[in-house]
């Protein structure tokens, strides 16, 4: 049976302004300019401005949004107070006054696929051969490999271009692609990639042995079973070492070495920390964030509205539209201002905790730090700290680092001192670097060495840290 009844509920919901701020916090400086341009294009009441203001935005209170949509009570004078022209958010104290207002240059270069396609166009081919070569070149991944099966590519040609092709024809076209630069592209796997590169080298006893090693004993080669290689190939250890050295000179990812590949991405730091005569100074990168203000043209429209004796429904609707757009512009300006302040406070808290590292650059000086520690200093929520730390970088005297680099869990030593797990990883890395590569240290031996240094750590934890450092197991680190 249906009934009507009254009930009270207490709910917490994020306002549109809070949601907008949360989204802006996740945007790195490199993408902030694009986000601001999108807002400038969408909101005619928002525009770029270079006018200096005496008030600092971090000391201004955000004006309350007009809650009453009644046009009779609408007063837009607050938007256009000539004594306080609500305009820019500024970060003067966070920006070098001598810094030039210029955009960060981004290099433009030929991508890997553009380079391969250009080479295909330079080869003297029949129309059908050229079509097949172009299809194969376009199917290469960013590393230069052909990961798709030839029969699948044949199906694509049949459906998309109405070209019926046999697998043998594709094999011939693939040989053309494999003959392009850089050597090794068009391979179906690592073995074929290395063989293609060896074929380009001058033939001698060492390259012939290296070729035999790849063609006949690739499994033993990949697993570094050197004794089996010697026995199977019937050669001495020194010859195996020379052949291995020749193979190690080859490029396992030929596409990734080309200009314009994904690896050639520039990091634009969001912060900069400098040591000025013992004082650590923090600045925000505001170069790609233009100053914003509410459009002055909207003031003229409003003044004309007040002076006009005609105030019909159409005109009132237009003024209401102006109010909505100016509200949106002010909210966005305030969100940018809050974003800058939140970023600054968060980074300042990280510097406060990791001061020893920022002074010395020594990784072992990093203290254990989690999101909760920074949240306790700033008074912000943990989720807000997480958004700030995501995809943000800081430029220091010791290099540019991700903010996530400074977060790590703690580990207690024999003396009862809490140290960062990053310190343990640094020592683990140094131990492996100093080991005898002919007899590399096992995880069990590494655990014993760490315990000798006062770090009580299990073997499985050593294995976990080693994998996080992208260091292979002892057997794969072995060298002749």
C-alpha positions in Angstrom: 0.0 0.0 0.0 1.4 3.4 -1.0 1.8 6.0 1.8 3.0 9.5 2.0 5.2 10.5 4.9 7.8 13.1 5.9 11.4 12.2 6.7 14.6 14.0 7.4 18.0 13.0 5.9 21.4 14.5 6.3 23.5 14.2 3.1 26.9 15.5 2.0 27.2 16.5 -1.6 30.0 18.2 -3.4 28.9 21.5 -5.0 29.7 22.1 -8.7 32.5 24.5 -7.6 34.1 21.8 -5.4 33.9 19.3 -8.2 35.5 21.8 -10.6 38.4 22.4 -8.1 39.0 18.7 -7.6 39.3 18.2 -11.4 41.7 21.2 -11.7 43.9 19.8 -8.9 44.5 16.7 -11.0 45.6 18.7 -14.1 49.4 19.1 -14.3 50.9 22.5 -15.3 51.7 21.2 -18.8 47.9 20.7 -19.4 46.6 23.6 -17.4 46.9 26.1 -20.3 44.8 23.9 -22.5 42.1 23.6 -19.8 42.0 27.4 -19.4 41.7 27.9 -23.1 38.7 25.5 -23.2 37.0 27.6 -20.4 37.8 30.9 -22.3 36.2 29.5 -25.4 33.1 28.2 -23.5 32.5 31.3 -21.4 32.4 34.8 -23.0 32.4 36.4 -19.6 35.9 35.1 -18.9 39.0 36.7 -20.5 42.7 37.0 -20.1 44.0 40.2 -18.4 47.3 41.7 -17.5 46.1 44.4 -15.2 48.1 44.6 -11.9 46.0 44.5 -8.7 47.1 45.6 -5.3 45.3 42.8 -3.4 46.9 39.4 -3.3 44.4 36.7 -4.4 45.4 34.3 -1.5 44.2 37.0 0.9 40.9 37.7 -0.8 37.8 35.9 0.3 35.7 34.2 -2.4 32.6 36.2 -3.0 29.3 34.3 -2.4 27.3 33.3 -5.5 24.0 35.0 -6.0 21.4 32.5 -4.7 18.2 34.4 -5.8 17.5 34.1 -9.5 14.8 36.8 -9.2 15.6 39.5 -11.7 14.0 42.3 -9.6 16.6 41.6 -6.9 19.5 41.2 -9.3 22.3 43.6 -8.5 25.5 43.2 -10.6 27.3 46.1 -9.1 29.5 43.7 -7.0 30.9 42.4 -10.2 32.0 45.8 -11.4 33.1 47.8 -8.4 35.6 50.2 -9.9 37.5 50.5 -6.7 38.0 46.7 -6.7 37.8 45.6 -10.3 37.4 41.8 -9.7 40.0 40.6 -12.0 43.1 38.6 -11.8 44.4 35.9 -9.6 48.1 36.6 -9.1 51.0 34.6 -7.8 53.5 37.4 -7.4 55.2 36.0 -4.3 55.5 32.6 -6.0 56.9 33.8 -9.3 60.3 35.2 -10.2 59.7 38.8 -11.2 62.5 38.5 -13.7 61.0 35.5 -15.4 60.0 36.0 -19.0 56.4 35.5 -20.0 57.0 32.9 -22.6 55.6 29.5 -23.4 57.7 26.4 -22.9 59.0 25.3 -26.3 58.0 21.8 -27.5 60.1 20.2 -30.1 58.4 19.0 -33.3 60.1 16.0 -35.0 59.3 13.2 -37.4 57.6 10.3 -35.7 58.6 6.7 -36.2 55.6 5.9 -38.4 56.1 9.0 -40.5 59.7 8.1 -41.1 58.8 4.5 -42.1 56.0 5.8 -44.4 58.4 8.3 -46.0 60.9 5.5 -46.8 58.1 3.3 -48.3 57.4 6.2 -50.7 61.0 6.4 -51.7 61.2 2.7 -52.7 60.5 1.9 -56.4 57.4 -0.4 -56.1 54.5 -1.5 -58.1 51.1 0.0 -57.0 50.0 -3.3 -55.4 53.4 -3.8 -53.6 53.2 -0.2 -52.3 49.7 -0.8 -51.0 50.8 -3.9 -49.1 54.0 -2.2 -47.8 52.0 0.8 -46.5 49.5 -1.5 -44.8 52.3 -3.4 -43.1 54.2 -0.3 -42.1 51.0 1.1 -40.6 50.6 -2.1 -38.6 53.9 -1.7 -36.8 53.7 -0.8 -33.1 55.8 1.9 -31.4 58.7 -0.5 -30.8 58.9 -1.3 -34.5 57.4 -4.9 -34.2 54.7 -6.4 -36.3 52.5 -8.0 -33.6 49.6 -8.9 -35.8 49.3 -12.1 -37.8 49.6 -11.8 -41.6 46.3 -13.5 -42.2 44.6 -10.9 -40.0 46.2 -8.1 -42.1 45.1 -9.9 -45.2 41.5 -9.8 -43.9 41.8 -6.1 -43.2 42.9 -5.5 -46.8 40.0 -7.5 -48.1 37.4 -5.7 -46.0 38.7 -2.2 -46.0 40.3 -1.9 -49.5 38.8 -4.8 -51.4 42.3 -6.2 -52.0 42.5 -10.0 -52.0 46.1 -11.0 -51.1 47.8 -14.3 -50.4 50.0 -14.7 -47.4 53.1 -15.2 -49.6 52.6 -11.8 -51.1 52.5 -10.2 -47.7 55.7 -12.1 -46.8 57.4 -10.5 -49.8 56.0 -7.0 -48.8 57.2 -7.6 -45.2 60.7 -8.2 -46.5 60.6 -4.8 -48.1 59.5 -3.2 -44.8 62.2 -5.1 -42.9 64.8 -3.6 -45.3 64.0 -0.1 -44.2 65.7 1.9 -41.4 66.2 1.5 -38.6 67.4 -2.1 -38.8 65.2 -4.6 -37.1 61.8 -3.1 -37.8 59.0 -5.4 -39.0 60.1 -8.3 -36.8 57.5 -10.6 -35.3 59.5 -11.3 -32.2 62.8 -10.4 -30.4 64.7 -13.2 -32.0 63.8 -12.1 -35.5 64.5 -8.5 -34.6 68.1 -9.3 -33.5 68.7 -11.5 -36.5 67.6 -8.8 -38.9 70.1 -6.4 -37.3 72.9 -8.9 -37.4 72.3 -9.5 -41.1 73.2 -5.8 -41.7 76.6 -6.1 -40.0 79.8 -7.1 -41.8 80.2 -10.9 -41.8 83.0 -12.3 -39.6 83.5 -15.3 -37.3 81.9 -13.4 -34.3 78.8 -12.3 -36.2 78.4 -15.8 -37.6 78.6 -17.3 -34.1 76.1 -14.8 -32.8 73.8 -15.7 -35.7 74.0 -19.4 -34.9 73.4 -18.6 -31.2 70.2 -16.8 -32.1 69.0 -19.2 -34.7 69.8 -22.5 -33.0 70.1 -21.8 -29.3 67.9 -18.8 -28.6 66.3 -20.4 -25.5 69.6 -21.0 -23.8 70.8 -17.5 -24.9 67.7 -15.8 -23.3 68.1 -17.8 -20.1 71.9 -17.2 -19.9 72.7 -20.9 -19.8 76.3 -20.3 -20.9 77.6 -23.8 -20.3 74.8 -25.2 -22.6 75.7 -22.7 -25.3 79.4 -23.7 -25.2 78.5 -27.4 -25.4 75.9 -27.0 -28.1 77.9 -24.6 -30.3 81.2 -26.4 -29.7 83.1 -23.2 -28.9 85.2 -21.8 -26.0 83.9 -19.5 -23.3 85.8 -16.5 -24.7 84.1 -16.9 -28.1 80.7 -17.1 -26.4 81.5 -13.9 -24.6 82.5 -12.1 -27.8 79.3 -13.3 -29.5 77.2 -12.1 -26.6 78.9 -8.7 -26.6 78.0 -8.4 -30.3 74.4 -9.2 -29.6 74.2 -6.8 -26.6 75.1 -4.0 -29.0 71.8 -4.5 -30.9 68.6 -2.6 -30.2 65.7 -4.7 -28.9 63.3 -1.9 -29.6 64.3 -0.3 -32.9 61.1 1.8 -33.2 61.6 3.3 -29.8 65.0 4.7 -30.8 63.5 6.9 -33.6 63.0 10.6 -33.2 59.5 11.6 -32.2 58.7 8.4 -30.4 56.8 8.2 -27.1 60.0 8.1 -25.1 60.9 11.7 -26.2 58.4 13.4 -23.9 59.4 16.5 -22.0 58.5 16.9 -18.4 57.4 20.4 -17.4 57.8 20.7 -13.6 54.9 22.2 -11.5 57.2 23.4 -8.8 60.8 24.6 -8.3 62.8 24.3 -5.1 66.1 26.3 -4.8 68.6 26.6 -2.0 69.2 30.3 -1.6 72.0 30.7 1.0 70.6 28.0 3.2 67.0 29.0 2.7 64.8 26.6 0.7 62.6 28.6 -1.6 59.5 27.2 -3.3 58.0 28.7 -6.5 55.1 27.5 -8.6 55.4 27.2 -12.3 52.7 29.7 -13.4 54.2 30.3 -16.9 51.4 28.4 -18.6 48.6 29.9 -16.5 47.4 33.2 -18.0 45.9 35.8 -15.7 42.1 35.8 -15.8 39.3 38.3 -15.1 35.6 38.9 -15.7 35.1 40.6 -19.1 34.8 44.4 -19.1 32.4 44.2 -22.0 29.8 42.6 -19.7 30.1 45.8 -17.5 29.1 47.9 -20.5 26.1 45.7 -21.2 24.9 46.0 -17.6 25.4 49.8 -17.6 23.4 50.1 -20.7 20.7 47.9 -19.1 20.5 50.2 -16.1 20.3 53.3 -18.2 17.6 52.0 -20.5 14.0 52.7 -19.6 12.9 49.6 -21.5 13.2 46.5 -19.4 11.1 43.8 -21.1 11.2 40.1 -20.6 13.7 39.5 -23.4 16.1 42.1 -21.9 15.7 40.6 -18.4 16.5 37.1 -19.8 19.7 38.5 -21.4 20.8 40.0 -18.1 20.1 36.8 -16.3 22.3 35.0 -18.9 25.0 37.6 -18.2 24.7 36.9 -14.5 25.1 33.1 -15.0 28.2 33.5 -17.2 29.8 35.9 -14.7 29.1 33.5 -11.9 30.7 30.8 -13.8 33.7 33.0 -14.6 34.2 34.0 -11.0 33.9 30.4 -9.9 36.6 29.3 -12.4 38.9 32.2 -11.4 38.4 31.3 -7.7 39.0 27.6 -8.5 42.3 28.4 -10.2 43.3 30.6 -7.3 42.5 27.8 -4.8 44.3 25.3 -7.0 47.5 27.4 -6.8 47.2 27.8 -3.1 46.5 24.1 -2.5 49.5 23.1 -4.7 51.7 25.5 -2.9 50.7 24.4 0.6 51.0 20.7 -0.2 54.5 21.1 -1.7 55.6 23.3 1.2 54.5 20.5 3.6 56.5 17.9 1.6 59.6 20.2 1.8 59.0 20.6 5.6 59.1 16.8 6.0 61.9 16.0 3.5 64.0 19.1 4.2 67.2 17.0 4.6 66.8 15.5 1.2 66.2 18.9 -0.5 69.4 20.2 1.1 71.6 17.3 0.2 70.0 15.3 -2.6 70.9 12.1 -0.8 68.2 9.5 -1.2 69.1 7.9 2.1 67.9 11.1 3.8 64.4 10.6 2.7 62.1 10.1 5.6 59.1 7.8 5.7 56.1 9.8 4.4 52.6 8.9 3.5 49.6 10.9 2.3 48.3 11.1 5.9 51.4 12.9 7.1 51.1 15.7 4.5 47.3 16.0 5.1 48.0 16.5 8.9 50.2 19.5 8.2 48.1 21.1 5.5 44.7 20.4 7.0 43.5 19.0 3.7 41.8 15.7 3.0 43.9 12.7 2.0 42.1 12.5 -1.3 43.1 16.1 -2.1 46.7 15.3 -1.3 46.5 12.3 -3.6 45.2 14.5 -6.4 48.0 17.0 -6.0 50.7 14.3 -6.0 49.3 12.7 -9.1 51.2 13.6 -12.3 53.0 16.5 -10.6 56.8 17.1 -10.8 59.2 19.3 -8.9 62.5 20.7 -10.2 65.4 20.6 -7.7 69.1 21.1 -7.8 69.4 17.4 -8.0 67.0 16.8 -10.9 63.3 16.8 -11.7 61.3 14.3 -9.7 57.7 13.1 -9.4 56.0 14.0 -6.2 55.2 10.4 -5.7 59.0 9.8 -5.4 58.9 11.4 -1.9 56.2 9.1 -0.5 57.3 5.8 1.0 56.5 3.5 3.9 58.6 3.0 7.0 60.9 0.2 8.1 62.3 -0.2 11.6 66.0 -1.0 12.0 67.7 -3.0 14.8 68.3 0.3 16.7 64.6 1.1 16.6 65.0 3.9 14.1 62.3 4.3 11.5 63.7 4.7 8.0 62.2 5.0 4.6 61.8 1.9 2.4 63.4 4.0 -0.3 66.6 4.0 1.7 66.6 0.2 1.8 66.0 0.1 -1.9 69.0 2.4 -2.4 71.3 0.2 -0.4 69.9 -2.9 -2.2 70.6 -1.3 -5.5 74.2 -0.4 -4.4 74.8 -4.0 -3.2 73.7 -5.4 -6.6 75.8 -2.8 -8.5 78.9 -3.9 -6.5 78.4 -7.6 -6.8 80.6 -9.9 -8.8 78.6 -10.4 -12.0 80.2 -13.8 -12.6 78.6 -14.9 -9.3 75.7 -12.5 -8.6 74.0 -12.4 -5.2 70.9 -14.4 -4.7 67.9 -12.8 -2.8 68.9 -14.9 0.2 72.4 -13.5 0.3 71.1 -10.0 -0.2 68.7 -10.5 2.7 71.7 -11.5 4.9 73.8 -8.5 3.8 70.9 -6.2 4.6 70.5 -7.8 8.1 74.2 -7.2 8.7 73.5 -3.5 8.1 70.7 -3.5 10.6 67.7 -3.9 8.3 65.4 -6.8 9.4 63.8 -7.7 6.1 62.4 -11.0 4.7 63.7 -12.7 1.5 60.3 -12.2 -0.2 60.5 -8.5 0.6 64.0 -8.3 -0.9 62.5 -9.9 -4.1 59.6 -7.4 -4.1 62.0 -4.4 -3.8 64.3 -5.9 -6.4 61.4 -6.2 -8.9 60.3 -2.6 -8.1 63.8 -1.5 -9.0 63.5 -3.5 -12.3 66.4 -5.7 -11.4 66.3 -9.3 -12.7 67.0 -12.4 -10.6 70.6 -13.5 -10.0 70.7 -16.0 -12.8 69.8 -13.3 -15.4 72.4 -10.9 -14.0 75.2 -13.4 -14.6 77.9 -12.4 -17.0 80.9 -14.2 -18.4 
